[in-house]
Amino acid sequence: MLSNFRLSMTWLHTWFGLVLGFVLVVVFFFGSLSVFDREFDRWAIPETRFEPQPMPSFDRVLLPILQRVRPDEVDYAANMPLLHDPKQGPMTPRLELPADEFWAYTTHRDPVLAMGVGFRVPQPKDPLGHNHIHGDTTIDPRSGQALREGQQKIGSEFFYPLHYSLHLEWKLIGFWIVALAALTMLAMLVTGLVMHRKVLAELFTFRPGKHLRRGLLDLHNLTGVVALPFHFFFAFTGLVIFAQFYYLPVSQTVLRPLAQAHEVAEAAATGLPHARAGVAASLASVDAMMLEAQRRWDARGMPGQVGFLQVHHVGDANSYVSIYRAGSDRVALVGQAVHFKGSTGEVLREEPAPTVPHGIEEFLTGLHLQHFEHWLLRWLYVFGGLLGCVCIATGFLFFVEKRKRQHAQRGVAGSRIVDALAVSTVTGMLIATAAILVANRVLPAALAERDEWERLAFWGAWLIAAAHAFWRSAPVAQGAVSPAWREQCRALSALALLAVLLNWASTGDHLGKTLFSYWPVAGVDLALLVSAGLAWGAARRLARRNAPQALPRPAPEETAHV
């Protein structure tokens, strides 16, 4: 380790950022898009372009649909062999699994209603565990009509999971990579503060008129300092939120018997049955329960709509119904649930105000997941996430600009590889994002497995962009700027503009119409047009930097970066 502490922190900052910064760019960018995931859903599925609706009648609309839902084939094939105890007999066929729970969920930004069924595994290995095979559907709450199969909610089902799992589901490896990247981000923030002794001055320092390397370092420092609280908060809370489920799941592993005993004791204390009674019983009117829950919320000075409801132990004497208030008017994830006995509709329990520790947890979780209705704060989230992308991308570029002449003279390919990876990650990621939106508007609506084709377009475009970045990286080995930056900016500009035009051609929803009638779609189109303009401007600027230039002598301030 280097003898000087500050230089040691510089070494950690540089190499930690270089190794996992590529993951962090993806996490920050798709986290920014996820702030408006429902708006991307509306853009991607034109028949969902209507105003948000309240929770419809459960008795007349939802229950008949839920009774027709069947277990998902993929979920059955993957999990039934793990949950079923073969010593008790053969597996129950998929279509014969009995329903054990119903649920329905909506938000202030969701015109459509997500709903599903948990089907009970009759002969489970672990009788006290949560032994369910799931099936779900999405409906238009105005008519009860289910959306066509194979239509992908690009925002909430693709961009959002990409933010925290990278869509690498084998052994949850994507979650672990993102967790490592988040830890690295925290380390980079601490080491960055140690390196920069004039943090306040760097809030007001940006010299784009000077040489490229100086401008990159100023922009890297500026974006890192301005968004420092944002970066720290989201890296930390992201780790905390997922720790109990994925990173440190002790309640599902070494402490599982204790956790199950706690569930049983908690059920006894709250009066909410933990297990089925084994006695058949009908379900009382859930609509009446919803009205009573709203009356109780109103009496507590917090009137609101139903956001989530769940029927536990369907068809059993121990069935109970949990109704949660939509908490879009608050930052904290407060459900304020009211629980009812399923067979009679009597109130079993009304959730009390949270304790201080639980309230802090709800507030931090709500602040990270941003289910609230505060639009200015949402845009600040987007701004903070994009600042994180700029900070990391300028770190890559500074690394390359500082070393490429030296590496060229020594015949080392390090700068060329880093530059190609940076192109692949930054502009390649943007091209892939535009490509999936273009594919969404080009592919026929009735195409089988249409969602899989959209994903193929995304990953295929990203792979092509990465191959192009490495193919065109040769000039970096001579100390010049890679033409891949310029060429991919032009491609991004064209794809973003094409997505807007295809949306107009395929749906008739052009900006002249949506600006005054439907902002979710207008916002996506405007974002695409702004991206197209910025990409085209960047390409023109890069076109003037395609010749090799001698690198200037480093300024004293730059010696802080290795």
Residue pairs with C-beta under 8 A, 6 or more apart in sequence:
1 8
2 8
2 11
5 194
6 194
6 195
6 560
7 562
9 190
9 191
9 194
9 195
10 191
10 195
10 560
10 561
10 562
11 562
12 187
12 188
12 191
13 188
13 191
13 192
13 195
13 561
14 399
14 561
14 562
16 184
16 187
16 188
16 191
17 184
17 188
17 392
17 395
18 395
18 396
18 399
18 418
19 184
20 180
20 181
20 184
21 392
21 395
21 396
22 421
22 422
22 425
23 166
23 177
23 178
23 180
23 181
24 181
24 184
24 185
24 388
24 392
25 389
25 392
25 393
25 425
25 426
25 429
26 162
26 163
26 166
26 425
26 429
27 163
27 164
27 178
27 181
27 182
28 385
28 386
28 388
28 389
28 392
29 385
29 386
29 389
29 429
30 159
30 160
30 162
30 163
31 163
31 234
31 385
32 381
32 382
32 385
32 386
32 389
33 40
33 155
33 159
33 163
33 433
34 155
34 156
34 159
34 160
34 163
35 370
35 378
35 381
35 382
35 385
36 155
36 378
36 382
36 520
36 523
36 524
37 153
37 155
37 156
37 159
37 160
38 107
38 109
38 110
38 155
38 156
38 520
39 109
39 155
39 520
39 521
39 523
39 524
40 154
40 155
40 156
40 159
40 524
41 48
41 153
41 154
41 155
41 156
42 48
42 49
42 111
42 518
42 520
42 521
42 524
43 154
43 437
43 503
43 520
43 521
43 524
43 525
44 151
44 152
44 153
44 154
44 155
44 437
44 440
45 147
45 151
45 153
46 506
46 507
46 509
47 140
47 147
48 111
48 112
48 140
48 147
49 111
49 507
49 509
49 518
49 520
49 521
50 111
50 142
51 111
52 106
52 107
52 108
52 109
52 110
52 111
53 106
53 111
53 113
53 141
53 142
54 106
54 141
54 305
54 306
55 104
55 106
55 113
55 141
55 290
55 305
55 306
55 307
55 309
56 62
56 113
56 141
56 142
56 144
57 287
58 104
58 286
58 287
58 290
58 309
59 285
59 286
59 287
60 287
61 141
61 144
62 102
62 104
62 113
62 115
62 144
63 102
63 283
63 286
64 144
65 115
65 137
65 139
65 144
65 146
66 99
66 102
66 104
66 115
66 116
66 117
67 99
69 115
69 116
69 117
69 135
69 136
69 137
70 94
70 95
70 135
71 94
71 95
71 97
71 117
71 119
71 133
71 134
71 135
72 133
72 134
72 135
72 136
73 94
75 133
75 134
75 135
76 94
76 97
76 133
79 133
80 91
80 94
80 121
80 133
81 91
82 125
83 121
83 124
83 125
83 126
83 129
83 131
83 133
84 91
84 92
84 121
84 123
84 124
84 125
85 123
85 124
85 125
88 123
89 123
92 121
92 122
92 123
94 133
97 119
97 120
97 121
97 122
97 133
98 119
98 120
98 122
98 315
99 117
99 118
99 119
99 120
99 314
99 315
100 118
100 119
100 120
100 132
100 276
100 312
100 313
100 314
101 117
101 118
101 132
101 310
101 311
101 312
101 313
101 314
102 115
102 116
102 117
102 118
102 310
102 311
102 314
103 115
103 116
103 117
103 118
103 308
103 309
103 310
103 311
104 113
104 114
104 115
104 308
104 309
105 113
105 114
105 115
105 307
105 308
106 112
106 113
106 114
106 141
106 307
106 308
106 326
107 307
107 326
107 328
107 371
108 326
108 328
108 373
109 520
111 140
111 141
112 138
112 139
112 140
112 141
112 147
113 138
113 139
113 140
113 141
114 136
114 138
115 136
115 137
115 138
115 139
116 134
116 135
116 136
116 137
117 134
117 135
117 136
118 132
118 133
118 134
119 132
119 133
119 134
119 135
120 131
120 132
121 131
121 132
121 133
124 131
128 260
128 263
128 264
128 275
129 260
137 146
137 147
138 146
138 147
138 153
139 145
139 146
139 147
140 146
140 147
148 445
148 446
150 447
150 448
150 449
150 450
150 451
151 445
151 450
151 451
152 158
152 440
152 450
152 451
152 454
152 455
154 436
154 437
154 440
154 454
158 167
158 436
158 454
158 455
158 458
159 433
161 167
164 174
164 175
164 178
164 238
164 242
165 172
165 174
165 175
165 178
166 174
166 177
166 178
167 174
168 174
168 177
172 246
175 242
175 246
175 247
176 246
176 247
178 238
179 239
179 242
179 246
179 247
182 235
182 236
182 238
182 239
183 235
183 239
185 231
185 235
186 232
186 235
186 236
189 224
189 228
189 231
189 232
189 235
192 224
193 199
193 228
195 560
195 561
196 202
196 221
196 225
196 560
199 225
202 218
202 221
202 222
202 225
203 222
203 225
203 226
205 218
205 221
205 222
206 215
206 218
206 219
206 222
207 214
207 215
207 218
208 215
208 218
208 219
209 215
211 552
212 401
212 545
213 398
213 401
213 402
213 551
213 552
213 554
213 558
214 555
214 558
216 394
216 397
216 398
216 401
217 394
217 398
217 557
217 558
217 561
219 390
219 394
220 391
220 394
220 395
220 398
223 387
223 388
223 390
223 391
223 394
224 231
224 391
226 387
227 384
227 387
227 388
227 391
230 384
230 385
230 387
230 388
231 384
231 388
231 391
233 367
233 368
234 368
234 384
237 364
237 365
237 367
237 368
238 368
239 247
240 364
241 365
241 368
241 369
244 251
251 258
251 259
252 259
263 274
264 274
267 273
267 274
268 274
270 339
270 348
270 349
271 348
271 349
272 312
272 320
272 339
272 348
272 349
273 312
273 313
273 318
273 320
275 313
275 318
276 313
276 316
276 318
277 313
277 316
277 317
277 318
278 316
279 316
279 317
280 315
280 316
280 317
281 315
281 316
281 317
281 319
281 342
281 343
282 315
282 343
283 311
283 314
283 315
283 319
283 321
283 342
283 343
284 340
284 341
284 342
284 343
284 344
284 345
285 345
286 309
286 311
286 321
288 345
289 321
289 323
289 338
289 340
289 345
290 306
290 309
290 323
292 338
292 340
292 345
292 347
293 306
293 323
293 325
293 338
293 340
294 303
294 304
294 305
294 306
296 338
296 347
296 350
297 303
297 304
297 325
297 336
297 338
300 336
302 325
302 336
304 325
304 326
304 327
304 329
305 325
305 326
306 323
306 324
306 325
306 326
307 324
307 325
307 326
307 327
307 328
307 335
308 323
308 324
308 326
308 335
309 321
309 322
309 323
309 324
310 321
310 322
311 319
311 320
311 321
311 342
312 319
312 320
312 321
312 322
312 342
313 319
313 320
313 342
316 342
317 343
318 342
319 341
319 342
319 343
320 339
320 340
320 341
320 342
320 348
321 339
321 340
321 341
321 342
322 337
322 338
322 339
323 337
323 338
323 339
323 340
324 335
324 336
324 337
325 334
325 335
325 336
325 337
327 333
327 334
327 335
327 336
327 366
327 371
327 372
328 371
328 372
328 373
329 372
329 373
330 366
330 372
331 363
331 366
331 367
331 372
331 374
332 359
332 362
332 363
332 365
332 366
333 362
333 365
333 366
333 369
333 371
334 354
334 362
334 366
335 351
336 351
337 350
337 351
338 347
338 349
338 350
338 351
339 347
339 348
339 349
339 350
339 351
340 346
340 347
340 348
341 347
341 348
353 359
354 362
366 372
370 377
370 378
370 381
389 426
393 422
393 426
396 418
396 419
396 421
396 422
396 425
396 426
397 422
398 561
399 415
399 418
399 561
400 415
400 418
400 419
400 422
400 476
401 551
402 551
402 554
402 558
402 561
403 414
403 415
404 415
404 416
404 419
404 476
404 477
404 479
404 551
405 479
405 550
405 551
406 412
407 413
407 414
407 415
407 416
407 477
408 415
408 477
408 478
408 479
413 477
415 476
415 477
416 473
416 474
416 476
416 477
417 473
419 473
419 476
419 482
420 466
420 469
420 470
420 473
420 476
420 482
420 484
421 469
423 465
423 469
423 473
423 482
423 484
423 485
423 488
424 462
424 465
424 466
424 469
424 470
427 465
427 469
427 484
427 485
427 488
427 489
427 492
428 462
428 465
428 466
428 469
428 488
429 462
430 492
430 531
430 535
431 461
431 462
431 465
431 488
431 491
431 492
431 495
432 458
432 459
432 461
432 462
432 465
433 458
434 461
434 492
434 495
434 496
434 498
434 499
434 528
434 531
435 457
435 458
435 460
435 461
435 462
435 495
436 454
436 455
436 457
436 458
436 461
437 499
437 528
438 457
438 495
438 498
438 499
438 502
439 453
439 454
439 457
439 458
440 454
441 499
441 502
441 503
441 505
441 506
442 502
443 450
443 453
443 454
444 450
447 453
465 488
465 491
468 484
468 487
468 488
469 482
469 484
469 488
471 484
472 482
472 483
472 484
472 487
473 482
473 484
475 481
475 482
475 483
475 546
475 548
476 482
478 548
479 548
479 549
479 550
479 551
480 546
480 547
480 548
480 549
481 542
481 545
481 546
483 546
485 538
485 542
486 539
486 542
486 543
486 546
487 539
489 535
489 536
489 538
489 539
489 542
490 535
490 536
490 539
492 531
492 532
492 535
493 531
493 532
493 533
493 535
493 536
493 539
494 532
496 528
496 529
496 531
496 532
496 535
497 528
497 529
497 532
499 528
500 511
500 525
500 528
500 529
500 532
503 509
503 510
503 521
503 525
504 510
509 518
509 521
511 522
511 525
511 526
514 521
514 522
514 525
515 522
